Amino acid sequence: SIAKFVNQIITNAIDSKVSDIHIEPRLQGYIVRYRKDGMLHKSFDIPAKAETSVIARFKVLSRMNIAEHRRPQDGTFSIKYKGGSYDFRINPLPVAGKEKVCIRILAPAVSLNANDRNINLLGGSPEDIEKIKNMVSCPNGIILTSGPTGSGKTTTLYSVLKSLNNEDV
């Protein structure tokens, strides 16, 4: 079924530790490509008779308008898989009469321990963590994070938010 096929696309991506899933139209059907270490790799072809159903299934998962094909949309959905909770950001956009879908996988590292109030900085030195703690303790301001895919931007953001999550703030 289409639901099982879409689940297979998602679980293969999680098992392969990829950051993005791209479902792209071609002259003859669609292909699925996974982004791993910044490079897109073709994974497999989607059968022609299933291509519109696969796109519609992703839209249903993220509660989007499945009838809208001419405008870009944004959505999110979550699944539980192998003991982790995975969040997905999905962006279908029109391309030459068809739709291309980009799906970002937000790994379970973002789902930090609820009782852990420490700031988690992937690859950060104790000095870096101390600097961030000092910035977070300020009553106002902005912290800008940047870096390549998989460098820990989202994990850092979530850990900062968890460190601030109490009844006073």
C-alpha positions in Angstrom: 0.0 0.0 0.0 1.0 3.6 -0.4 1.1 4.2 3.4 3.6 1.3 3.8 5.7 2.6 0.9 5.9 6.1 2.4 6.8 4.6 5.8 9.6 2.7 4.0 10.9 5.9 2.5 11.0 7.5 5.9 12.4 4.5 7.8 15.1 3.9 5.2 16.1 7.6 5.5 16.3 7.3 9.3 18.3 4.1 9.2 20.7 5.6 6.7 21.2 8.7 8.9 20.3 11.2 6.2 19.3 14.8 6.8 16.8 15.3 4.0 14.5 13.4 1.7 13.9 14.8 -1.8 11.1 13.5 -4.0 11.7 15.0 -7.4 9.8 14.8 -10.7 11.6 13.6 -13.8 10.4 13.3 -17.4 9.4 9.7 -16.6 8.1 9.6 -13.0 9.7 10.6 -9.8 12.9 9.7 -7.9 13.7 9.7 -4.2 17.1 11.1 -3.2 18.6 11.2 0.2 21.0 13.9 1.4 23.8 12.5 3.4 26.9 14.4 4.4 25.8 17.3 2.2 25.5 15.2 -1.0 22.3 14.0 -2.6 22.2 10.3 -3.5 19.6 8.6 -5.7 17.8 6.0 -3.7 15.1 4.6 -5.9 12.4 5.4 -8.4 8.7 5.8 -7.5 6.4 3.8 -9.8 4.4 6.1 -12.2 1.1 4.8 -10.9 2.0 5.7 -7.3 3.7 9.1 -7.7 0.6 11.3 -7.0 -0.5 9.1 -4.1 2.9 9.3 -2.5 2.9 13.1 -2.6 -0.7 13.1 -1.2 0.3 10.7 1.6 3.1 13.1 2.8 0.6 16.0 2.6 -1.9 14.0 4.7 0.7 13.2 7.3 1.5 16.9 7.7 -2.1 18.1 7.5 -1.7 20.0 4.3 -4.2 20.8 1.6 -3.8 17.8 -0.8 -5.8 19.6 -3.5 -3.3 22.5 -3.7 -0.7 21.9 -6.4 0.1 25.4 -7.6 1.5 27.0 -4.5 4.3 26.0 -2.1 3.2 24.8 1.3 4.9 24.1 4.6 4.1 21.4 7.1 5.4 19.2 9.9 4.8 15.8 11.2 6.3 13.4 13.8 6.8 9.7 14.0 8.1 7.3 16.6 10.6 4.8 15.4 13.1 2.5 17.2 12.6 4.2 20.5 13.1 7.8 19.2 10.7 10.5 18.2 11.5 12.1 14.8 10.2 15.4 13.6 9.9 16.3 9.9 9.5 19.6 8.1 8.0 19.1 4.7 7.9 21.6 1.8 6.1 20.7 -1.4 6.6 23.1 -4.3 5.3 23.2 -7.8 7.8 22.4 -10.6 6.7 22.3 -14.3 3.2 21.0 -13.6 4.3 18.5 -10.9 5.3 18.9 -7.3 8.8 18.5 -5.7 8.8 17.6 -2.1 11.7 18.4 0.3 11.6 16.8 3.8 14.0 17.7 6.6 14.5 15.1 9.2 15.1 16.4 12.7 16.9 13.7 14.6 16.0 12.4 18.1 19.0 14.2 19.5 16.7 17.2 19.7 14.4 15.3 22.1 16.7 15.8 25.0 16.1 14.4 28.5 13.2 16.3 30.0 15.0 16.5 33.4 18.3 17.7 31.9 18.6 21.4 32.3 22.3 21.5 31.0 23.1 23.2 27.7 24.3 20.6 25.2 26.7 22.0 22.6 27.9 19.4 20.2 31.7 19.5 19.9 31.8 22.6 22.2 34.5 23.2 24.7 33.6 24.0 28.4 34.6 27.6 27.6 32.1 27.8 24.8 29.3 26.3 26.9 30.1 28.9 29.6 29.9 31.7 27.1 26.5 30.5 25.9 25.3 30.2 29.5 26.3 33.8 30.2 24.5 35.0 27.0 21.3 33.0 27.9 21.3 34.5 31.4 21.0 38.0 30.0 17.5 39.6 30.1 17.5 40.4 26.4 19.5 40.0 23.2 20.0 37.5 20.4 22.1 34.5 19.8 22.9 33.7 16.2 23.8 30.1 15.3 25.1 29.0 11.9 26.8 26.0 10.5 26.4 23.1 8.0 23.8 20.4 8.2 24.4 18.1 11.2 26.6 20.5 13.1 24.3 20.8 16.1 22.4 24.0 15.6 19.0 22.6 16.4 20.4 20.5 19.3 22.0 23.6 20.8 18.8 25.6 20.3 16.6 23.0 22.0 19.0 22.5 24.9 19.1 26.3 25.5 15.3 26.4 25.5 15.1 23.4 27.9 17.6 25.2 30.2 15.2 28.2 30.3 12.0 26.1 30.6 10.8 26.7 34.2 7.9 28.5 35.8 9.9 31.8 36.2 10.5 32.2 32.4 
